[in-house]
Amino acid sequence: MKINRREMVFADTAAFVALLVRRDEFHQSANRIMAELSEKDTKLFVTEMVLVEIANMRKFLANENILL
């Protein structure tokens, strides 16, 4: 995935699940993509709903002991 400098990318809940859950099938890809976005100083765009979903997901996954 080639990212142009100063681009803005929408990150949905699935992206954060892949980043936070080591057992997620997309975990390595998500880490690689986020590293590339960071290197290019790309800004992430997330909605309030995504933030709420991430907060709820983290609470559930923490209870299941499957977070990083």
Secondary structure, DSSP 4 states (H G I P E B T S, - for coil): ----TT-EEE--HHHHHHHHBTTSTTHHHHHHHHHHHHHTTPEEE--HHHHHHHHHHHHHHHHHT-B-
